[in-house]
Amino acid sequence: MMRRGNQTVWMAVLMISAALSCGREERLPASPGPDSLILRHSVTDSLLASAATIRDSDRREALRLSEAALHSAQMAGYEKGMAAAMKVIGTIHFFTGSYDSALNWYDNALRTY
């Protein structure tokens, strides 16, 4: 059985995923309160986990999820999430043979966190 907090996080992830597939950004609560930041951190981490899971089978979707996670982390000032998203983006670029771009993303990740 899911706890209420988990339901809120998954609902936000589903809202963002649906919004991204429709080509528009879903707005999360703008208040800088701790609940809003925790929610955005959880959304970022969930998007990254999904991207990491599919990065070998669907790189385009993994890149889209990673970019969404990066945006979410930037909006929350979540440096660890930004660095993790940059790392996944770099890994996807590496797998596609874009080595200079991958190196740039890895370097940015290291500088961020």
N, C-alpha and C positions, 0 to 999 in steps of 0.2 A: 504494500500500500504506500502511495506517495504522500509525503508530508506536504503541507501547504506551501512552504518555501520552494520545494522542488517543482511543484505545479506551476508556480509563478515564473520560475526560470524557464521551464520548458514552454510555457505559453509565450513568453517573450521571444524565445528562439524560433518558435513556429511563426510568430508574427513577422519577425525580421526575415526569415526564409521566404515567406509568402510575399512580402513586400519586395524583396530583391528579385524574385522571379517575375514580378510584375513591373520591375524597372523603377521602383520608387523607394525612397528611404522611409522606414517606419521610425517615428520619433519615440524614444524612451523618455521617461520622466526627466525634465530638465533641471529639477532642483538638485543642488549639490549635497543633499542629505545622504547619510550613510546607507540607507536602504537602496537608493537609486544607484549609488556606486557599486554596491554589492551585486545588484541585479546586472549592471552593465559588465562587471568583471565576470560574472557567471555566464553571460551571453557570449562574451569574447572567448572564454575558455571552451564553451560548448562548440562554438563555430570552429575553433582551432582543432578540437578533438575530431570533429567530423571531417575536416579537411585532411588531417593526418591519416585518417582511416581510408580515405578514397584516393589519396594522391597518386598511387600506383595505377589505379584502374580508370580514373576520370580526372585527369590533370586540369582540364578547363574548369570543371566544377570546384575542384580543390583550390584553384587559384582564386576563383570568385568568393568562396567562403573565407579564404585567408585575407583577402582584401577587405571583406566586410568586417572580419575580426579586427583588422588593423584600424579601420575607421572607428569601430566601437571603442577600442582601447584608447585611441587618440581623444575621443570625445570625453572619456572619463579620466584622462591623464594617467592611465594604467600602464606604466612603463614596462613592467614585466610582460604584459599582454602584447604591447607593441613589439617588443623584441622577439617574442615567440612567433608572432605573425610574420615579422620580417624574415625570421629563420625558415619558416615553412615556405614562404614565397621564394626565398633564395634556393631552397631545396628543389622546388618545382622547376625553377629556371635551370638549375644544374641538370636535372633529369632530361630536360628538353634540349640540352646542349648549349644553352646561353650562359657560358661560363663567366664572362665578364659581368653580366647582370647579376648572376648568382653571387659572385664575390662582392659586388656592391651592396646587395641586400644583407649578406652576412656581416659585412663591415658596419653597416648601419645598425644592425641588431646589437653588435658588440658595443657600439658607442652609446646606444640607448640604455642598455641595462648591464 
